[in-house]
Amino acid sequence: LPLVQLLQTGADKVKRMAAPALAVMRTSTKVALMEAGATRPLVQLLGAASAKALVVMLSRAMRMADGAGLGGGTSVSELAHELVECFMGLAEGDPRIAAMAAGVGGVVPQLIQLLETGSP
């Protein structure tokens, strides 16, 4: 996707100009961008505006068998690790997102356990 390529390799000025439009996109559109491999750049660019899409992706990762990950052939463990890092980074700076993390129904702790032990 050209938009994913822009988020991954585009000039910082262009990314900053695109940020307002990306911030108001529907959660489903942000999820599609994450599935296409733009998780880190999207979270870096949008910060808290990407939190709901991260929750959706975390929930999906919990339901997937390892080896069937999203975005560029990554495994679920790799995807989960990336999502947890991004989500916890957002939660550190925003109490609303920390509360959202608590309300995900234990997904984040389960993902961390999955990464550490190989089983949820």
C-alpha positions as CSV (number, residue, x, y, z in Angstrom):
1,L,0.0,0.0,0.0
2,P,1.4,3.4,-0.9
3,L,0.2,4.9,2.4
4,V,2.0,2.3,4.4
5,Q,5.2,2.9,2.3
6,L,4.8,6.6,3.1
7,L,4.5,6.0,6.8
8,Q,7.5,3.7,6.8
9,T,9.9,5.6,4.6
10,G,8.4,9.0,3.8
11,A,9.9,12.4,4.8
12,D,9.2,13.6,8.3
13,K,7.6,16.8,6.9
14,V,5.1,14.8,4.8
15,K,4.3,12.5,7.8
16,R,3.6,15.5,10.0
17,M,1.3,16.9,7.3
18,A,-0.5,13.6,7.0
19,A,-1.0,13.2,10.7
20,P,-4.3,15.2,11.1
21,A,-5.9,13.2,8.3
22,L,-4.7,9.9,9.7
23,A,-5.8,10.8,13.2
24,V,-9.5,11.1,12.2
25,M,-9.6,7.9,10.2
26,R,-11.9,5.2,11.4
27,T,-10.4,2.6,13.8
28,S,-10.9,-0.1,11.1
29,T,-8.8,1.9,8.7
30,K,-6.0,2.2,11.3
31,V,-6.2,-1.5,11.9
32,A,-5.9,-2.2,8.2
33,L,-2.7,0.0,8.1
34,M,-1.3,-1.9,11.1
35,E,-2.1,-5.2,9.4
36,A,-0.2,-4.0,6.3
37,G,2.9,-3.4,8.5
38,A,2.7,0.2,9.6
39,T,2.2,-0.3,13.3
40,R,5.2,1.5,14.7
41,P,5.2,4.5,12.3
42,L,1.4,4.9,12.8
43,V,1.7,4.8,16.6
44,Q,4.7,7.1,16.6
45,L,2.8,9.6,14.4
46,L,-0.6,9.4,16.0
47,G,0.2,8.6,19.6
48,A,-3.1,8.3,21.6
49,A,-5.2,8.5,18.4
50,S,-3.9,5.0,17.6
51,A,-4.9,3.4,20.9
52,K,-8.2,1.9,19.9
53,A,-6.7,0.3,16.8
54,L,-3.9,-1.2,19.0
55,V,-6.6,-2.7,21.3
56,V,-8.3,-4.3,18.3
57,M,-4.9,-5.7,17.1
58,L,-4.1,-7.0,20.6
59,S,-7.4,-8.8,20.8
60,R,-6.9,-10.3,17.3
61,A,-3.4,-11.4,18.2
62,M,-4.8,-13.4,21.2
63,R,-7.1,-15.3,18.9
64,M,-4.5,-16.3,16.3
65,A,-2.4,-19.4,16.3
66,D,1.3,-18.7,16.3
67,G,2.8,-18.6,12.8
68,A,-0.3,-16.9,11.4
69,G,0.7,-13.4,12.3
70,L,-0.4,-10.3,10.4
71,G,1.8,-7.8,8.6
72,G,4.7,-9.0,6.5
73,G,4.7,-12.7,7.6
74,T,5.5,-12.0,11.2
75,S,4.5,-14.6,13.8
76,V,1.9,-13.9,16.4
77,S,4.6,-13.7,19.1
78,E,6.5,-11.1,17.1
79,L,3.3,-9.1,16.4
80,A,2.2,-9.4,20.0
81,H,5.6,-8.1,21.2
82,E,5.4,-5.1,18.9
83,L,1.8,-4.3,19.9
84,V,2.6,-4.6,23.6
85,E,5.6,-2.3,23.3
86,C,3.6,0.3,21.4
87,F,0.6,0.1,23.7
88,M,2.6,0.2,26.9
89,G,4.6,3.2,25.5
90,L,1.3,5.1,25.0
91,A,0.0,4.0,28.4
92,E,3.1,5.5,30.2
93,G,2.3,9.0,28.9
94,D,-1.5,9.0,29.0
95,P,-3.6,7.8,32.0
96,R,-6.6,7.3,29.7
97,I,-4.7,4.8,27.7
98,A,-3.5,3.1,30.9
99,A,-7.1,2.8,31.9
100,M,-7.9,1.3,28.5
101,A,-5.1,-1.2,28.9
102,A,-6.7,-2.3,32.2
103,G,-10.1,-2.6,30.5
104,V,-8.9,-4.8,27.6
105,G,-9.8,-7.8,29.8
106,G,-6.3,-8.9,30.7
107,V,-5.1,-9.1,27.1
108,V,-1.8,-7.2,27.7
109,P,-0.7,-9.5,30.6
110,Q,-1.8,-12.5,28.7
111,L,0.3,-11.4,25.7
112,I,3.3,-10.8,27.9
113,Q,2.9,-14.3,29.4
114,L,2.6,-15.7,25.8
115,L,5.9,-14.0,24.9
116,E,7.6,-15.2,28.0
117,T,6.3,-18.8,28.2
118,G,4.9,-19.6,24.8
119,S,1.4,-20.2,26.2
120,P,-1.4,-17.8,27.2
